[in-house]
């Protein structure tokens, strides 16, 4: 597409990724809070009842994580072009993004498997519960580890390569610390109804700093592209 530079593409991919993830979270919330894992039958009923909404949410997240990879690759290209000596930091940021998306894809795959089994003719309540619980744990505390590293590296990259506003670097560093603290929810066991657990509410709230930074970075890149054309 004519006129679509790396800067514009990167900003657009980042913005689209954030929108897709927020829509996915809204759909997940529309399906209602999942029940505790003590009763496998209730989990099976929940997954069956929300199959369409939950599956749509997962598809959006798959797309969002793919867009995140494109955003991260674009960010690396912009940083290397602006400051070649920061290539190592740009590559580190990209690697952290790939790791975050990779763990996310694994968790989404398990969730989609649990949904598929739940509506099949051979659904087993215990199996569905196990898959659904495992997907929540993988997509919870473990995913926050590389995400915290990604935020910290991306904030440093934006500041040293001077490709993003300085305040975004500060937001990324603070967000990285908060996300890393949320990683310790892994010690809280598995309880989707709890706040502080490996798959609890804290693991969702910990995504807010990432969304804020990515939204700010995407808008900043789109504005930079627009100003460059003036």
Protein Blocks (a to p, Z undefined) as FASTA:
>chain_A
ZZiafklmmmmmmmmmmmmmmmmmmmmmmnopaddfkbmmlmmmmmmmmmmmmmmmmmmm
mmmmmmmmmmmmmmmmmmmmmmmmlmmmmmmmmmmmmmmmmmmmmmmmmmmmmmmmmmmm
kbcfklmmmmmmmmmmmmmmmmmmmmmmmmmmmmmmmmmnopacfklmmmmmmmmmmmmm
mmmmmmnopafkbmbdcklmklmmmmmmmmmmmmmmmmmmmmmmmmmmZZ
